[in-house]
Amino acid sequence: MANSSNNSNSRGELVRIVFVCSGNSARSQMAEGFARAWSADNVWVESAGIRPIGLSEKAVQVMAEVGVDISRQHSKSVYDIDPDQDYVITLCDHAVDPCQTLAANRERAHWSAPDPVSLAPCMEDPLTAYRRSRDMIAEKVRSFLEERGLLKEAGGPKD
């Protein structure tokens, strides 16, 4: 799994990525799950929230549908993580300004992903909102890792 502190890239450095959304409940947790499953061994991945509210069971469920287990991940505050990150990726508009405290040594990115926690109550099948967000986030994470040469050789989640 990508998250060993002994891992380093060709320059002898660990690549650190943090995904941030408002509650660290669904979107950033899904992004962390995909990145952990798909990233090379020299990548450290974590997620955080502006006001963490706990891991969404529905997010765990829809990630399991595609073979990614996020059940052991937990919500944490952006203020409690190491501010020294190579890449800071926000997944909601509320997270952009507070993330200015994180030092993105290489790049900041903003992916405005729909909030499944807010959308689910409006849908006949609440999991539909989670699946839509999951699929959009999966595409973004894969492209992000691939463009930077950070994908595992296999390039997909474990069966």
N, C-alpha and C positions, 0 to 999 in steps of 0.2 A: 504494500500500500504506500502511496505517496504521502509521507509525513515522518520520515525518519530524520532526526536532526543530524545524522552522519552523512546524509546525501549532499552532493554538490554538483554543480554543472561543470562544463569544460574549463571554466575560469576558476574552479574551486569554490564556487558560491552556491548557496541554496537559493532557489527562486521561491519567493513568498507571495502568495495571492490571498487576498481577503475579499469575500463577497458580503455586501451589507445591504440590508433593507430595514424597514421600520421596526418590525417585531422579532426578526430572526426566528420566525415560526415556519415559513413555507418557502418563499422564493430563494432567499439566500441559503437556506438549508438544502434545497434541491440543487442549487448551483454547486455548493460544497460537495454534495454527494457525487454528482457527475464528475467534477474535477478530480476528486480523490480516486474514482474508479478509472478515469481515463488518462491521468497525467503521469509523466515520467517520474522516475524515482528521485530526481533532484528537485522536486516541487513540494513545498509545504503549503497546504490549503487549509483555510479556516473560514468561518462566517461569523457575523455578529449583527446586532441590531441596535437601533437608537434607543428603543425601550423594549427589551426582550420580554416576550410573553409565553415562552415555552414552545417546544416542538409540536407541530400540528400532526395529529394522528392520520389525518387525511393525506398530508404530504408523505408521510411514511408509507401509507397504503399505495398511493399512485407511483411512488418510486419503486416499490417492490414489484409492481406490475411490469417494469422494464428491467428488472434484475439488479437494482441498486438498493442496498440496505443502508438507510440513514437512521435506523432505530436507536443507534448508540450515540448519535450526535445530540448536542444539547444547546439551548439558547444561551447566548452570552452578550454582554454589552460591548459596544464598540469602544467604550472607555476603559474596558478591562483587558483588551488585547494589546500585543506589542505594536506600537505605532509605526515601527520600521518595516514597511511592506514594499515589495517591488511593484505590485499591481494592486490597485484598489478599484473594485468594481461595484458600483451601486446599482441596485435593482428597483429602486423607487425614488421618486422625486424628493421625498422627505429626508432621504439619507444623504443627499449631495452636500449640503452645507455643513452638517456635523462632521462629515468625513474629511474636512479640510485639516483636521488635527492629525490625520494619518499621513505619514510621509511616503508618498508614492515615488519611489526612487526611479522608476522607469515610466510608468503610465497610469493614468486614471481613465476609467471608462464608465459610461452610464448606459445601462440597458433598462429602459422603462418597461418593466414586465407587469402585466396585469396582476392585481392582488387577489388571489383565489379566496382568501379569508373573507374579503369584503363582497366578492361576487357570488360566492357559493349560495348564500341564502336566497338569492334572486333566481336561482336555476332549479328546474325540476329535479335534476340529478346534481347535487352539490359537487360530486367528484369531477364533473365536466370542467368546471373552472380550474380545478387543480391540474387536470390533464392538459388543458390548453397552456397553462403557465409552464408546466413541466416540459412540454414539447418545444415551446419557444426557448426556454432556458437551455435545454439540451443542445439545440442547434447553435446557440450563441457560445456556449462553453466549448463545444467541439471545435468550432471555427477559431475561437480565441486561442486555444491550445495548439491547434494545427498551424496557425499563422506564425506562431512563435517557436515552433519546433519543440513543444512541450508535451506532445501526445506520446503515450506508450506505443511501442511498436504494434501491438495488437489493435489498439485504437478503439476499444469498446468495453462495455461493462462485462464483468465476469458472468459466466452462466451458472 
